[in-house]
Amino acid sequence: MAKMEVKTSLLDDMIGVGDMVLLEPLNEDSFINNLKKRFDHNEVYTYIGSVVISINPYRSLPIYTPEKVEEYRNRNFYELSPHIFALSDEAYRSLRDQDKDQCILITGESGAGKTEASKLVMSYVAAVCGKGAEVNQVKEQLLQSNPVLEAFGNAKTVRNDNSSRFGKYMDIEFDFKGDPLGGVISNYLLEKSRVVKQPRGERNFHIFYQILSGASEEFLCKLKLERDFSRYNYLGLDSARVNGVDDASNFRTVRNAMQIVGFMDHETQSVFEVVAAVLKLGNIEFKPESRANGLDESKIKDKNELKEICELTGIDQSVLERAFSFRTVEAKQEKVSTTLNVAQAYYARDALAKNLYSRLFSWLVTRINESIKAQTKVRKKVMGVLDIYGFEIFENADNSFEQFIINYCNEKLQQIFIELTLKEEQEEYIREGIEWTHIEYFNNAIICDLIENNQTGILAMLDEECLRPGTVTDETFLEKLNQVCATHQHFESRMSKCSRFLNDTSLPHSCFRIQHYAGKVMYQVEGFVDKNNDLLYRDLSQAMWKANHSLIKALFPEGNPAKINLKRPPTAGSQFKASVATLMKNLQTKNPNYIRCIKPNDKKAAHIFNEALVCHQIRYLGLLENVRVRRAGYAFRQPYEPCLERYKMLCKQTWPHWRGPARAGVEVLFNELGIPEEEFSFGRSKIFIRNPRTLFKLEDLRKQRLEDLATLIEKIYRGWKCRTRFLLMKKCQVVIASWYRRYSQQKKYQKIKSSAITVQSYIRGWKARKLLRELKHLKRCNEAATVIAAYWHGTQARRELKRLKEEARRKHAVAVIWAFWLGLKVRREYRKFFRANAGRKIYEFTLQRLMQKYFLEMKNKMPSLSPIDKNWPARPYLFLDSTHKELKRIFHLWRCKKYRDQFTDQQKLIYEEKLEASELFKDKKALYPASVGQPFQGAYLEISENPKYKKLKDAVDEKIIIAEVVNKINRANGKAASRIFLLTKNNVLLADQKSGTIKSEVPLGDVTKVSMSSQNDGFFAVHLKEGSEAASKGDFLLSSDHLIEMATKLYRTTLSQTKQKLNIEISDEFLVQFKQDKVCVKFIQGSQKNGNIPTCKRKNNRLLEVAVP
């Protein structure tokens, strides 16, 4: 589920039926169909009340991510879609918050996903519980115990590549806060016969293959092993390699997990040495020999394997060799030693291998428990996880002692399941004050009694037969059963006294049949006695105890001669019976949670749902019986608060808020809906609904009501959105106005400041110039005094010279006097001339000074360089009027040139088009002012990029100047049709908008005139040359949103190609040629039905009116 999606109930967006209790009608076919429907939609989990049905998808699904963990964390069990996380969370919260010990029972046949389900439960609990270094270490140890147990206890079978061949029950212990403290693991009935023999297509336990594949050469050498699988008789070769399984990588994982769990290095080494010894035991072969007394004796063919085993285990070779050849029987004070024939020797070898591996596995479980057990002695809360084999029924009478024991365990689990389920139902009814009605169901206690009765039970008969003296065979055991159990209604045998089965050919004479709760199962009696005895000769036990290998010695404590016990060890059946009894007692002290695993097909393939196989599993898991038990009373129950919250919109009195108690609200709601009283009951905290149809009716009503509410919410939201947008626009307008006023005042202040600075600069200049004039005047005065003094000294000198030369130059005196007179006369005349021209000189100086001042002021008052800025300083003097105007003109031309120099060629072309449009339409067309601010784009349709117009693009080879969608006016009725208007270098084209097909193609030379009105509309007519091919249907009457641009580009393109100006006629009445008729197009003012959109209407054959708003 995406994060944005919010579910509040199991019933939301339900695929099929999420809870089988609500399935209607309830039968086997509808049950299977519902599972298949959910499986096909990747819904692999389904509920039966609080029981989870899990179907193995045989592939990875994105429903176990950390996000999913958080989604199901602290959520109600029925709040989200069925999931194993929901059950895990419910169990964990009950344990943490309500202080109730929990157990999670996971059952199903091999390959159904039990092991993965237990991993998911443990990983979820580890994810949601507390954090901290110690807590994380405990969680890591609990999780890492799984790879170790899987390696030693799981194997590849025909049904499952990772099949658990043992039953596992783990108690996870928590403190009062819900943090894990540790755990305890119990194992049940390891399939140790797999060590020595595997069915075709199956493998031995994983650890054997992992060691040979993943261990280094040095490590294999220490274990005296070789990497070749074919060297070992205990390893089946037909399935040694499994697709998708990396044994080498898994071996490294196991070693790392053992280190995390707490195994010491020498312990790990000892474990692998025992595994190697078991593997090599299978290579020991025997040959027969005859003794002098005539008895057969067995000898080991090749003693190299025996030697290597003894080196690995530290056993004296002669001791172990004798243990394989002789058997010692002790009875009180007597000892009898007998030889073993070849068959008995092979039996002894296989028994030793099976016991050695089985005890090693039990030691591993004990060692793991020592590491993961809680270190503190505080009171603990416990959550148990039971991963145990499901009911097994093999075909062709292949069911043996193992299947009998497994099915007995499942009978006990089914018994406790029914008892606890009924108990839970009864407790809830009593707690809620609902009258409890007795529920009829099949009680399988009679079957359990048939198997486990201490006097007449099958297991008791088997133990009695194994312990009695004399010849004991499987046939004698079957005869005993036929005598004791013949009258039992669930026991069938052809050898019994009951005549019903004498002629039943489907039941062989060497078999007996038990009618289990899941169906009839036929058991082959062969091997029952041997497997129940599970004998290991005392000689082999004592040989193992004598080993120098500490681990092997600890595995066989009964081999100690000081502790010889002549009492016969308990049989396998009695041990398992005691273990099951202990397990049942443990489970009854806890609150149970069930996960029923189902395998959808035998091919281990995804997306395959075998209905027959699923039906078989549904029957032996008793799922339909479970549903009937849950539905015997009330099919659905829900607390009042969530019930009222979910359905309150169905009643006006409870919607949108109910102020009173939730129960009262639910009562009002159900009375308002008219639901019959026999269909529901009110408990103390819950509403109980008897029939699923009532619930589905409520859901249908809720769905319809939600649609109505969604429409209402949408309406209110749209109103709120519009109001919000209006208020935002209003707020924006106020902000913009305030900012504009601020900007305006700032500009005004800057202007005043600039003027003040200019005035100050002029005053400072005037003062400086005045001071300069005074300084210059003082300088001139000093220079004048010097000149006068010089002239005076000259006059004195001349007079002295005159006096000195007067006598010598008498004759020259007259000439000198005359010269001085002439000079005086000249000076007098020059003085008159200077006075006459002084006014003009002063005028020219004053004029020059005023011009200088004018230009200096103009320098500081120059306007901006924007060509549209019309500001110009005022004229200071009247005589400068023509100069002032000329300067204004020159400055404007100069700044226009500066502005034009910034343009690119593309911008120049745009402004040329804008200028052309101004000359054509300014003050002529009312639409023109609105087009000034709009840039001429030309290509309004992305023809080259849109695949829709690929056909049109291929048809047009020339560059497209303008591409626009226009409305072509129908000549007959005035209705508009959308067309694509294309203008190229040489042609005008009209194409269909949907298909891109070219409808008309007109050369530019055939376009004679373009007509349009002076109104604010987009209509225009393209007049074609009479007699041309394009004019056969008449002129084009079109409407466009970019009329000015289209007419301008058409005008410029025509002028460029034909060297002739295209006539642009702007008139509210013009003639258009429609085929053979001339039609007058007249534009009138009028109100429009479609708002501001002009409409066109054909009045008669000669008149077409266009109503313009």
MOFEN-V270808 format. One record per residue. OMEGA is omega in degrees with one decimal (999 if undefined). D_LAST is the distance of its C-alpha to the last C-alpha in Angstrom with 2 decimals. Layout:
BEGIN
omega={OMEGA	OMEGA}
d_last={D_LAST	D_LAST}
END
This chain:
BEGIN
omega={178.9	-175.3	-177.5	-178.0	-178.7	177.1	-179.4	-178.7	173.8	-174.4	-179.1	176.1	-173.7	174.5	-172.3	176.5	-177.2	178.9	-176.2	177.3	-178.5	-176.6	-178.2	-2.0	-178.6	171.3	-174.7	-179.1	180.0	178.2	-179.0	179.5	178.1	176.8	-178.7	179.7	179.5	177.9	179.4	178.3	177.4	173.6	-172.2	180.0	177.5	-178.6	158.4	-171.0	178.4	178.0	179.9	171.6	-178.5	177.3	-177.7	-179.0	-177.4	174.5	-178.9	176.7	-177.7	-177.2	179.8	-177.0	174.6	177.9	177.6	178.1	179.5	-179.2	-177.8	-176.3	177.4	177.3	177.8	-174.3	-177.1	-174.9	-177.5	179.2	179.6	-177.5	176.8	176.9	179.5	178.1	179.5	-179.6	179.3	-179.8	-177.9	-179.2	175.9	178.3	-175.2	-171.2	-176.2	176.1	178.3	174.1	-174.6	168.6	179.8	-176.6	-178.1	-178.2	180.0	-177.7	-177.4	-178.9	-178.3	176.9	-178.6	-178.1	178.4	178.9	178.7	176.9	-179.3	177.9	-177.7	179.3	178.4	179.5	178.5	-177.6	-172.9	-179.5	-170.2	-179.8	-179.1	-175.4	-178.5	179.8	179.6	177.9	178.1	179.7	-179.0	178.8	179.0	-178.0	-177.1	174.3	-179.3	-179.9	-179.5	-178.4	178.0	-178.9	-175.8	-175.2	-179.1	-179.4	175.9	176.4	179.4	-178.0	-170.6	178.9	-179.4	-174.1	175.2	-179.3	175.4	175.1	-176.7	173.9	-178.9	171.6	176.1	-174.5	-177.8	174.1	-175.2	179.9	-176.8	177.4	-177.6	177.0	-177.5	-178.7	177.4	-177.8	173.0	178.9	-175.2	166.3	171.3	-179.4	-173.2	176.8	178.3	-178.9	-173.9	-177.9	178.4	175.6	-179.7	180.0	-179.5	-178.2	169.9	-179.7	-173.2	-168.8	-179.7	-178.4	-179.5	178.8	-177.3	-177.4	-170.1	-178.4	178.0	179.5	179.8	-179.1	177.1	179.1	177.9	-179.8	179.2	179.5	173.1	-173.6	-176.6	179.9	-174.2	-179.3	-171.0	-175.2	-178.7	-178.0	175.9	-173.8	-174.7	178.7	-177.5	178.2	-179.3	179.1	177.6	179.9	178.7	-177.0	-179.4	178.4	179.5	177.8	177.5	177.4	-179.3	179.7	178.0	179.1	178.6	177.9	180.0	-179.1	175.9	177.0	173.9	-177.7	-179.0	175.8	177.8	178.7	-179.9	179.7	-178.0	175.3	176.8	178.3	179.0	178.9	177.2	-178.4	-178.0	176.1	-178.9	-179.0	177.7	-179.8	-174.6	175.6	-177.4	173.4	-179.7	179.6	-177.4	-179.3	177.6	179.5	177.5	179.6	179.7	176.5	178.4	-177.9	-176.2	-175.4	178.7	178.9	179.2	179.9	-179.5	177.4	-179.7	176.6	178.5	-171.3	-179.6	-179.7	175.5	-173.6	-178.1	178.7	-178.9	179.4	177.8	-179.9	177.9	-175.5	-176.8	175.7	-179.6	179.0	-179.6	175.9	-175.5	-175.5	-174.9	174.7	-179.7	-179.6	-179.9	177.7	178.4	173.7	-175.4	-179.0	179.5	178.2	177.3	177.4	-180.0	178.7	-178.4	178.7	178.1	179.5	-179.3	-179.8	-179.8	-179.0	-179.7	179.7	175.1	179.9	177.7	177.3	177.5	179.8	179.5	-179.7	176.9	178.5	178.0	-178.0	-172.7	-178.7	-179.1	-178.0	-178.6	-178.4	177.7	178.7	-173.4	168.5	-170.9	170.0	180.0	176.2	-177.8	176.0	-172.8	-176.4	178.0	-179.7	-177.0	175.3	177.0	-179.2	175.3	175.0	177.7	-179.6	-176.2	-176.0	-178.7	179.9	178.7	-179.6	179.9	-178.2	173.6	177.8	179.9	174.1	179.0	178.8	177.4	179.5	-179.1	178.3	179.9	-178.7	-177.7	178.5	177.9	179.1	179.4	178.0	-177.5	179.3	179.9	178.7	179.7	-179.8	-178.0	178.7	178.4	-178.6	-178.6	176.6	-177.3	-177.9	178.0	178.3	179.4	179.3	-175.9	177.3	-179.2	177.9	177.5	179.7	177.3	-175.8	-167.1	-179.6	-174.5	-176.8	-172.8	-179.7	-178.5	179.0	177.9	178.1	179.4	178.2	-179.8	-179.9	-179.9	-173.2	-174.4	176.9	179.3	-178.8	-179.0	177.7	177.2	-179.7	177.4	176.9	179.6	177.8	179.3	177.0	-179.8	178.4	-171.7	-170.0	-172.5	-175.6	-178.7	-174.1	-179.2	178.8	-178.4	176.1	179.9	-179.0	-177.8	179.7	-177.5	-176.2	-177.2	-171.2	-178.6	-177.2	179.8	-177.2	178.6	-177.8	-179.7	-178.1	-177.6	-176.4	168.6	-173.8	177.3	177.5	179.1	177.7	-177.5	-179.6	-177.5	178.6	179.8	-176.3	174.2	-172.1	-178.7	177.9	-179.0	-174.8	-178.6	-178.2	177.9	177.6	178.4	-173.3	168.9	-177.0	-177.2	178.8	179.8	178.0	-179.5	176.5	178.7	-178.7	-179.9	-178.6	174.3	179.0	-173.2	-177.6	-178.9	179.3	179.5	-178.5	-175.9	-179.3	-178.8	179.2	179.1	-178.6	-178.8	-176.9	-178.8	179.4	-177.9	180.0	-178.7	179.5	-179.5	-179.6	-179.7	-179.9	-178.9	177.0	-178.3	177.9	178.7	179.1	179.8	179.2	177.3	179.1	-178.9	178.8	178.3	-177.4	-177.3	178.3	-175.6	176.0	-172.2	171.5	-169.8	171.0	-179.8	-176.5	-177.7	177.3	-174.6	-179.5	-179.7	-176.1	-177.4	-176.8	179.4	172.6	178.0	-178.4	-179.9	-173.8	-179.5	179.4	179.5	178.7	178.5	-178.7	178.5	-178.8	-174.8	172.1	177.8	-175.1	178.2	177.0	178.4	-179.9	-178.5	177.0	-178.8	-176.6	-176.9	178.4	-178.6	-174.0	-174.4	176.3	-177.9	175.5	-175.1	-175.3	178.5	177.8	178.8	-179.8	-176.5	-172.1	-174.5	-179.1	-178.8	-177.2	-179.4	-176.5	-178.7	-177.5	0.8	-178.0	174.6	-172.5	-175.1	177.4	-177.8	-179.0	179.0	178.1	178.9	178.0	178.0	-178.4	-176.8	176.5	179.6	-178.3	177.1	178.6	-179.0	-176.2	-179.3	-178.6	-178.4	175.3	-179.0	173.1	-179.7	-178.4	-175.6	170.5	-179.0	-179.1	-171.6	-170.6	177.6	-179.9	177.9	179.4	-179.2	175.5	176.3	-179.2	178.1	177.6	179.7	-179.9	179.2	-179.6	178.5	176.9	177.7	179.3	178.6	177.1	178.5	-180.0	179.4	179.6	-179.5	-179.7	179.7	177.1	178.8	-179.1	178.6	178.7	179.2	179.7	178.2	179.4	178.5	178.3	178.4	178.3	179.1	179.5	178.5	179.4	-179.6	179.9	179.4	178.5	179.2	177.9	177.4	179.6	-179.4	179.1	177.7	178.6	179.2	178.9	179.1	179.7	178.4	179.6	179.3	179.2	179.3	178.9	179.1	178.8	179.3	-178.4	178.7	179.5	178.8	177.8	180.0	177.1	179.6	179.6	178.0	177.4	179.1	178.6	179.4	178.9	179.2	178.5	178.1	179.1	179.1	177.8	179.0	178.9	179.7	179.0	178.8	-179.4	179.2	178.8	179.8	178.5	179.6	177.6	177.8	179.7	178.4	-179.5	179.7	176.8	179.0	177.8	178.8	179.5	-178.3	-177.1	-174.0	-177.0	-175.9	-172.7	179.7	-176.3	-176.2	-174.5	-178.3	-179.5	-178.9	179.9	179.9	179.8	178.3	178.5	178.0	179.0	179.3	-179.4	179.0	-178.1	178.1	179.3	179.0	179.6	177.2	-179.5	179.1	-179.7	-178.6	-177.2	-175.9	-178.6	-179.7	179.9	178.9	178.7	-179.7	179.2	179.5	179.6	179.0	180.0	178.2	178.2	178.3	179.2	-179.7	-178.7	177.2	177.1	177.9	-179.8	-177.0	-176.6	-178.0	177.7	-179.1	-177.9	178.8	-179.0	-177.3	177.9	-176.2	177.8	177.2	-177.6	179.7	179.3	-177.1	-175.5	-176.3	-175.1	-180.0	-174.2	-178.5	178.5	-179.1	179.8	-179.6	176.6	178.2	179.7	-179.2	-179.4	179.6	178.3	-178.2	-178.7	173.1	178.1	178.0	179.6	-179.3	-178.2	179.5	-174.5	167.3	179.8	179.6	179.4	177.5	179.7	179.4	-179.2	174.6	177.9	178.1	178.7	178.3	178.7	178.9	-179.7	-176.5	-166.4	-177.4	-179.5	178.9	-176.4	-177.1	-179.7	-171.5	-176.4	-179.2	-177.6	-175.1	-176.5	-178.3	178.8	176.8	-176.7	179.1	-176.0	177.6	176.4	179.4	-173.9	-176.9	-176.1	-176.8	-179.5	179.9	-175.5	-179.5	-180.0	-179.9	179.9	-179.6	-177.3	-177.2	-178.1	-174.4	175.6	-178.6	-179.0	177.8	176.7	-172.4	174.7	179.8	175.4	178.5	-176.8	178.2	-175.9	-174.0	-171.3	177.2	178.9	-174.1	174.8	-176.2	176.4	174.2	-179.5	179.5	174.9	177.5	-176.8	-174.5	-170.9	168.5	-176.2	172.1	-177.1	177.1	-175.5	-175.1	-174.6	-178.1	-179.9	179.3	-179.8	-177.9	177.0	-174.0	174.3	-178.1	179.3	179.9	177.1	-175.4	-173.4	173.8	-178.3	178.1	-179.7	175.8	-175.2	-178.4	-178.7	-178.0	-178.6	173.1	-179.7	176.2	-177.7	-176.7	-177.6	179.8	179.6	179.1	-179.1	-177.6	-175.9	-176.5	179.1	177.8	-179.2	178.5	172.8	-171.4	175.9	-176.9	175.4	-179.2	-175.2	-175.5	-179.3	-176.6	-179.6	-179.6	-179.8	177.6	179.4	-177.0	-179.3	178.3	179.0	-178.5	-174.9	-174.4	-177.5	178.4	179.8	177.9	-178.2	176.3	-178.3	179.4	-176.8	178.5	173.3	174.9	-176.2	178.1	179.4	174.8	-174.2	-175.8	-174.8	171.4	-176.4	179.3	176.6	-174.1	-178.3	-178.0	175.8	179.4	178.6	-174.6	174.3	-176.1	178.2	-176.0	-178.2	177.6	178.0	-176.6	-176.9	179.3	-178.8	177.9	-176.5	-174.7	-172.7	175.4	-177.5	175.8	-179.7	-177.4	-179.1	999}
d_last={54.72	52.17	52.27	48.83	49.99	51.81	54.14	55.77	57.80	59.69	57.54	54.24	53.11	56.56	57.62	60.07	62.10	62.98	65.93	68.21	69.18	65.77	66.22	65.97	67.94	70.72	72.88	73.98	71.32	68.38	69.94	70.15	66.69	65.15	67.04	65.96	62.28	62.36	64.46	61.96	59.25	61.55	62.38	66.14	66.93	67.08	68.62	71.22	70.96	72.22	73.65	71.75	71.90	71.50	71.02	71.99	68.98	71.24	68.61	67.01	64.04	61.82	62.73	65.61	63.90	64.36	60.81	61.92	65.00	62.89	60.55	63.50	65.36	65.97	63.77	64.72	66.39	63.78	60.78	60.03	60.63	64.35	66.06	69.58	68.32	67.48	71.08	72.46	70.43	71.46	75.11	74.99	73.30	75.78	78.61	77.28	75.95	78.10	81.29	81.66	83.35	81.29	82.07	79.74	81.30	79.99	81.36	80.71	82.43	82.87	79.62	77.43	76.53	78.86	79.78	76.17	75.29	78.09	76.88	73.35	74.74	76.87	74.13	71.72	74.35	75.16	71.50	70.88	74.20	75.14	75.41	78.24	80.86	83.41	80.87	79.30	82.80	83.59	80.31	80.95	84.48	83.36	80.73	83.07	85.75	83.67	84.09	87.84	88.32	86.08	88.10	91.42	90.32	87.56	87.93	86.05	86.43	85.09	82.51	81.54	81.85	82.47	84.30	86.06	89.64	90.52	89.20	87.94	87.47	86.33	86.46	84.13	85.30	83.00	83.70	82.32	79.10	78.40	79.44	81.65	85.33	86.69	87.43	90.12	90.01	92.05	92.50	93.60	95.38	94.74	95.06	98.03	99.11	96.21	98.21	100.81	98.88	95.26	93.87	92.62	89.20	89.56	90.65	92.99	91.67	89.16	91.47	93.90	91.25	89.61	92.93	93.71	90.19	89.34	92.68	93.91	96.92	99.00	98.11	98.83	102.16	103.05	102.25	104.23	101.25	99.76	96.10	96.69	95.80	98.18	101.16	100.87	101.79	99.78	96.47	94.93	93.85	91.39	88.72	89.83	86.42	83.25	79.83	77.61	80.59	81.83	85.34	86.01	82.99	83.82	87.37	86.09	83.85	86.86	89.06	86.39	85.86	89.63	89.69	86.85	88.50	91.70	94.08	96.61	97.15	100.60	99.26	96.59	99.29	101.55	98.80	98.14	101.90	102.22	99.31	101.05	104.33	102.71	101.19	104.57	106.44	104.87	106.61	110.08	111.80	115.13	117.97	120.74	124.36	127.40	129.86	133.60	133.32	131.03	127.85	124.62	123.30	120.12	119.91	116.99	116.47	115.00	115.70	113.31	110.40	112.66	113.78	110.23	109.33	112.37	111.45	107.95	109.19	112.50	114.58	118.04	117.79	120.97	119.81	116.52	118.26	120.76	118.00	116.49	119.89	121.53	120.63	122.65	122.78	124.22	125.65	127.31	130.09	129.85	127.88	127.47	126.08	124.91	123.53	120.02	119.48	116.59	114.20	115.09	114.69	111.21	110.43	111.79	109.72	106.47	107.28	107.80	104.53	102.61	104.27	103.92	100.17	99.64	101.55	99.73	96.41	97.68	98.89	95.44	93.85	96.48	95.99	92.21	92.76	94.99	92.20	89.30	91.15	90.20	92.31	92.07	93.82	91.13	89.86	87.48	84.65	84.75	82.20	83.86	82.28	84.15	83.52	85.97	86.38	84.84	86.55	88.06	88.91	90.14	90.73	94.10	96.12	95.43	95.15	98.02	99.26	96.19	93.77	96.01	95.90	92.12	91.45	93.81	91.77	88.56	90.25	91.00	87.44	86.10	88.51	87.47	83.80	84.07	86.19	83.91	80.76	82.26	83.60	80.21	78.60	81.37	81.17	77.42	77.88	80.65	78.69	75.72	77.92	77.07	79.90	81.42	82.08	84.55	82.95	84.81	84.93	87.34	89.76	91.14	94.01	96.36	95.45	95.91	99.29	100.27	99.81	100.88	103.49	106.50	108.98	107.43	104.32	103.81	103.88	107.09	108.64	107.65	109.21	112.32	112.70	112.30	114.92	117.61	120.63	121.35	119.21	115.53	112.95	109.47	111.05	113.24	110.16	108.37	111.47	111.46	107.84	108.62	111.37	109.51	105.89	106.43	105.45	102.33	99.26	97.22	99.97	100.64	103.45	105.36	108.59	108.19	110.04	106.87	106.96	103.19	102.86	106.05	104.25	100.97	100.87	97.71	99.86	102.49	105.92	105.48	102.28	101.29	97.90	96.26	93.42	91.20	88.18	86.05	88.08	91.44	92.79	95.91	98.04	100.59	103.70	104.95	104.94	104.51	107.97	107.88	104.39	105.31	108.57	106.83	110.32	111.02	114.72	116.40	117.82	114.28	113.28	116.39	115.79	112.25	113.57	116.10	113.31	113.01	109.23	108.23	105.18	107.05	109.95	107.61	106.09	109.49	111.24	113.28	115.08	117.01	120.67	121.18	118.56	119.49	118.17	119.73	117.19	114.84	111.29	108.59	106.92	103.32	102.40	103.89	102.26	98.85	99.42	100.28	97.22	94.93	96.54	95.97	92.35	91.76	93.35	91.14	87.96	88.82	88.80	85.20	81.80	80.95	77.72	77.52	75.92	76.58	76.09	75.43	75.73	73.09	75.13	78.44	76.90	75.67	72.29	68.76	66.36	69.28	69.94	73.20	73.05	76.78	77.75	75.37	76.69	80.23	79.41	77.56	80.70	83.22	81.03	80.85	77.08	76.56	79.47	77.81	74.56	76.52	78.38	75.17	73.62	76.74	75.58	71.93	69.66	67.30	67.70	65.53	65.89	64.08	61.84	60.17	60.09	58.26	55.96	55.07	54.59	53.68	50.04	51.39	52.41	50.45	53.58	54.10	50.48	49.47	52.75	56.18	58.23	61.59	64.04	62.72	65.16	63.97	60.38	61.40	63.29	60.28	58.10	60.54	61.12	57.39	57.02	59.99	62.04	65.60	68.20	70.47	67.83	68.07	70.45	70.05	72.26	72.91	70.20	68.63	67.06	68.85	67.02	69.35	67.28	64.71	62.55	61.96	60.77	58.44	57.01	56.28	54.65	52.39	51.34	50.76	48.65	46.37	46.17	45.38	42.37	41.10	41.86	40.14	36.90	37.33	38.17	35.16	32.87	34.65	34.61	30.86	30.45	33.08	31.51	28.11	29.99	32.17	29.33	27.71	31.14	31.74	28.51	29.47	32.96	31.75	29.65	32.79	34.90	32.62	32.51	36.30	36.86	34.67	36.60	39.78	38.76	37.83	41.19	43.02	41.58	42.53	45.98	46.47	45.61	48.07	50.66	50.28	50.69	53.78	55.29	54.71	56.40	59.25	59.75	59.93	62.45	64.55	64.50	65.54	68.44	69.52	69.51	71.47	74.10	74.25	74.94	77.70	79.29	79.08	80.70	83.53	84.08	84.19	86.71	88.97	88.72	89.50	92.67	93.79	93.22	95.15	97.98	98.00	98.14	100.93	102.94	102.50	103.70	106.72	107.41	107.15	109.41	111.92	111.60	112.02	115.10	116.48	115.80	116.52	120.06	119.42	116.61	117.52	116.61	113.29	112.45	111.35	108.92	107.60	107.19	105.51	103.14	102.30	101.78	99.44	97.60	97.33	96.12	93.50	92.30	92.03	89.95	87.67	87.12	85.88	83.47	81.95	81.22	79.49	76.85	76.26	73.18	71.34	72.27	71.06	67.78	67.25	68.12	65.79	62.97	63.61	63.60	60.29	58.73	60.10	58.66	55.28	55.07	56.25	53.58	50.91	52.12	51.37	48.05	46.35	42.64	41.32	41.10	37.31	35.96	32.98	35.38	35.63	38.43	41.71	44.89	45.59	48.13	51.57	53.40	52.41	54.67	52.68	49.34	49.31	50.75	48.11	45.25	46.93	47.50	43.83	42.87	45.55	44.62	40.94	41.96	44.41	42.10	39.43	42.20	43.24	39.70	39.41	42.78	41.48	38.94	39.80	39.25	36.24	34.66	35.52	33.77	30.57	30.69	31.47	28.35	26.32	28.09	27.41	23.66	23.90	25.76	23.37	19.93	20.60	19.12	17.75	14.83	12.21	12.47	16.22	16.95	15.71	18.09	21.08	22.24	21.87	25.13	25.26	26.97	27.13	28.68	26.07	28.25	31.90	33.26	36.80	37.11	35.36	37.97	35.26	34.62	38.35	38.40	35.52	37.23	40.51	38.94	37.47	40.31	38.49	36.82	33.16	31.04	27.71	27.14	23.64	22.10	19.50	17.99	19.78	18.24	20.92	22.12	23.11	20.33	17.24	17.66	17.64	20.89	21.66	23.89	25.61	25.10	28.33	29.24	32.96	35.27	35.72	33.20	29.67	29.80	27.62	29.17	28.74	27.42	29.97	33.12	32.57	33.78	32.86	31.11	30.89	32.60	31.98	34.26	32.64	34.78	32.98	29.52	29.26	25.75	22.28	19.33	15.73	13.00	12.75	9.01	8.10	8.54	11.96	13.01	16.42	19.41	22.99	25.38	28.91	32.21	33.43	36.49	35.92	36.38	32.87	31.40	33.11	29.99	27.73	25.05	22.76	19.01	17.78	14.93	15.91	15.13	17.72	16.89	18.59	21.65	22.04	21.87	24.25	26.72	26.70	27.43	30.21	31.75	31.90	33.45	35.93	37.05	37.02	37.67	35.03	31.70	28.74	26.71	23.11	21.20	17.94	16.67	13.76	16.45	19.10	21.68	22.26	25.70	25.73	29.49	31.13	28.16	25.73	22.21	19.65	16.22	13.80	10.18	8.54	5.79	5.50	5.79	6.47	10.08	10.09	8.18	5.80	7.40	6.55	9.18	11.97	14.38	17.70	18.51	22.02	24.25	22.95	19.18	16.38	12.85	9.83	6.64	3.83	0.00}
END
